[in-house]
Amino acid sequence: MIRYHEPATRRCLFFMIPTLGNGGAERVMINLANHLVRHYKIVLISLNDTLPAYPIDERVDVHYLIKQRYEGRSTRLYYAWLTFYKLMRLIIMEKPYKVISFITSANLWTGVICFITNTPYIVSERTSPQRSVGSCAGWKKSLLAYLYRKANAVVVSAANVGQCLSNITQFRKLDNLQQIPNAVTQFPTATTTPVHPRKFVLGVGRLVRVKGFDILIDAFALLHNPDVDLLIVGDGEEREDLEAQCNSLGLYGRVFFTGAKSNIQDYYAQAEVFVLPSRNEGYPNALIEAMSFGCACVAVDCDYGPREIIKNGQNGLLVPQNKLDALANGMNDILTNKSLKEELQFNATQINYTNSPGHITSLWEQTIFQN
């Protein structure tokens, strides 16, 4: 791969995102900033002051544009002006070589400010376009489409995300799409200290509807395997509803909500099966993380990402959406078929090569410095 370290040693790159809290896009951006700061000046800008959920290299210059928010139309206008002023000031002062932004709201601010200041920029959509740009009001959608066309590149993590974006009327003229998948997160070495006293199926993610944990619980109830529990790692607004669902299905004492865990690598390494039950995705980090630890995986074939990661029957199992029995059967096949499980585990670890941080970072560098 082409490397740009020597001629670009002191170049300044801005990375902008709505928040640095818990989430896939946040993890990807922070990891990318941590890798690139070895060779470039990195300024990481968060529109809000949420504390970082993931470690940030001390050499990365972090800015929080808005410290506190209050509700009300007048205050929203004030915060919009404040965001505009602070971001404009930062860009004028630092004169970045390029601004890279993740997620639609940050992409909008990046496009507007960079257009005014004539600063090159790259935007990135990290999830289903129907949930992001597709849900915007007509005028906002048209503005975003114009700003995306003016960007040096529009980066998507999965090819089907780019196709879906291009299918939206206002975005049909996009000719600057670039696919860069997510890199595997580098975790500390997994320990052998048991995280749970029994065998378990694992789900990881925010407890929100789009992640489909209600689907996972319904499918788990169909397993009828009393020797295996279900562990769901993550926090979110649906926890109480999911716990009530478990109780109604008679799963009390079989399903455990652990909250977020700093040693998630131990859960991946010890799980019998990892399940991704999402209703839609962009490019699911939890899936490639589980695969990197050699965990046998079952994923719902949702839009988008899983079908670009899993080769069904080779490095994981891909099951149709809205088929609880297929999801339950996939889990059961891995739990009861040792040879299948071992084959999936071995092939899954190849993700460490195809999605290595070094390889993915080099793809980003090419996109940043060749566009």
Secondary structure in CASP SS format (residue, H / E / C, confidence):
PFRMAT SS
TARGET T0000
AUTHOR 0000-0000-0000
METHOD secondary structure of the structure
MODEL  1
M C 1.00
I C 1.00
R C 1.00
Y C 1.00
H C 1.00
E C 1.00
P C 1.00
A C 1.00
T C 1.00
R C 1.00
R C 1.00
C E 1.00
L E 1.00
F E 1.00
F E 1.00
M E 1.00
I E 1.00
P C 1.00
T C 1.00
L C 1.00
G C 1.00
N C 1.00
G C 1.00
G H 1.00
A H 1.00
E H 1.00
R H 1.00
V H 1.00
M H 1.00
I H 1.00
N H 1.00
L H 1.00
A H 1.00
N H 1.00
H H 1.00
L H 1.00
V C 1.00
R C 1.00
H C 1.00
Y C 1.00
K E 1.00
I E 1.00
V E 1.00
L E 1.00
I E 1.00
S E 1.00
L C 1.00
N C 1.00
D C 1.00
T C 1.00
L C 1.00
P C 1.00
A C 1.00
Y C 1.00
P C 1.00
I C 1.00
D C 1.00
E C 1.00
R C 1.00
V C 1.00
D E 1.00
V E 1.00
H E 1.00
Y E 1.00
L C 1.00
I C 1.00
K C 1.00
Q C 1.00
R C 1.00
Y C 1.00
E C 1.00
G C 1.00
R H 1.00
S H 1.00
T H 1.00
R H 1.00
L H 1.00
Y H 1.00
Y H 1.00
A H 1.00
W H 1.00
L H 1.00
T H 1.00
F H 1.00
Y H 1.00
K H 1.00
L H 1.00
M H 1.00
R H 1.00
L H 1.00
I H 1.00
I H 1.00
M H 1.00
E H 1.00
K C 1.00
P C 1.00
Y C 1.00
K E 1.00
V E 1.00
I E 1.00
S E 1.00
F E 1.00
I C 1.00
T H 1.00
S H 1.00
A H 1.00
N H 1.00
L H 1.00
W H 1.00
T H 1.00
G H 1.00
V H 1.00
I H 1.00
C H 1.00
F H 1.00
I H 1.00
T H 1.00
N C 1.00
T C 1.00
P C 1.00
Y E 1.00
I E 1.00
V E 1.00
S E 1.00
E E 1.00
R C 1.00
T C 1.00
S C 1.00
P C 1.00
Q C 1.00
R C 1.00
S C 1.00
V H 1.00
G H 1.00
S H 1.00
C C 1.00
A C 1.00
G H 1.00
W H 1.00
K H 1.00
K H 1.00
S H 1.00
L H 1.00
L H 1.00
A H 1.00
Y H 1.00
L H 1.00
Y H 1.00
R H 1.00
K H 1.00
A C 1.00
N C 1.00
A E 1.00
V E 1.00
V E 1.00
V E 1.00
S C 1.00
A C 1.00
A H 1.00
N H 1.00
V H 1.00
G H 1.00
Q H 1.00
C H 1.00
L H 1.00
S H 1.00
N H 1.00
I C 1.00
T H 1.00
Q H 1.00
F H 1.00
R C 1.00
K C 1.00
L C 1.00
D C 1.00
N C 1.00
L E 1.00
Q E 1.00
Q E 1.00
I C 1.00
P C 1.00
N C 1.00
A C 1.00
V C 1.00
T C 1.00
Q C 1.00
F C 1.00
P C 1.00
T C 1.00
A C 1.00
T C 1.00
T C 1.00
T C 1.00
P C 1.00
V C 1.00
H C 1.00
P C 1.00
R C 1.00
K E 1.00
F E 1.00
V E 1.00
L E 1.00
G E 1.00
V E 1.00
G C 1.00
R C 1.00
L C 1.00
V C 1.00
R H 1.00
V H 1.00
K H 1.00
G C 1.00
F H 1.00
D H 1.00
I H 1.00
L H 1.00
I H 1.00
D H 1.00
A H 1.00
F H 1.00
A H 1.00
L C 1.00
L C 1.00
H C 1.00
N C 1.00
P C 1.00
D C 1.00
V E 1.00
D E 1.00
L E 1.00
L E 1.00
I E 1.00
V E 1.00
G E 1.00
D C 1.00
G C 1.00
E C 1.00
E C 1.00
R H 1.00
E H 1.00
D H 1.00
L H 1.00
E H 1.00
A H 1.00
Q H 1.00
C H 1.00
N H 1.00
S H 1.00
L C 1.00
G C 1.00
L C 1.00
Y C 1.00
G C 1.00
R C 1.00
V E 1.00
F E 1.00
F E 1.00
T E 1.00
G E 1.00
A C 1.00
K C 1.00
S C 1.00
N C 1.00
I H 1.00
Q H 1.00
D H 1.00
Y H 1.00
Y H 1.00
A H 1.00
Q H 1.00
A C 1.00
E C 1.00
V E 1.00
F E 1.00
V E 1.00
L E 1.00
P C 1.00
S C 1.00
R C 1.00
N E 1.00
E C 1.00
G C 1.00
Y C 1.00
P C 1.00
N H 1.00
A H 1.00
L H 1.00
I H 1.00
E H 1.00
A H 1.00
M H 1.00
S H 1.00
F C 1.00
G C 1.00
C C 1.00
A C 1.00
C E 1.00
V E 1.00
A E 1.00
V E 1.00
D C 1.00
C C 1.00
D E 1.00
Y C 1.00
G C 1.00
P H 1.00
R H 1.00
E H 1.00
I H 1.00
I C 1.00
K C 1.00
N E 1.00
G C 1.00
Q C 1.00
N C 1.00
G E 1.00
L E 1.00
L E 1.00
V E 1.00
P C 1.00
Q C 1.00
N C 1.00
K C 1.00
L H 1.00
D H 1.00
A H 1.00
L H 1.00
A H 1.00
N H 1.00
G H 1.00
M H 1.00
N H 1.00
D H 1.00
I H 1.00
L H 1.00
T H 1.00
N C 1.00
K H 1.00
S H 1.00
L H 1.00
K H 1.00
E H 1.00
E H 1.00
L H 1.00
Q H 1.00
F H 1.00
N H 1.00
A H 1.00
T C 1.00
Q C 1.00
I H 1.00
N H 1.00
Y H 1.00
T H 1.00
N C 1.00
S C 1.00
P H 1.00
G H 1.00
H H 1.00
I H 1.00
T H 1.00
S H 1.00
L H 1.00
W H 1.00
E H 1.00
Q H 1.00
T H 1.00
I H 1.00
F H 1.00
Q H 1.00
N C 1.00
END
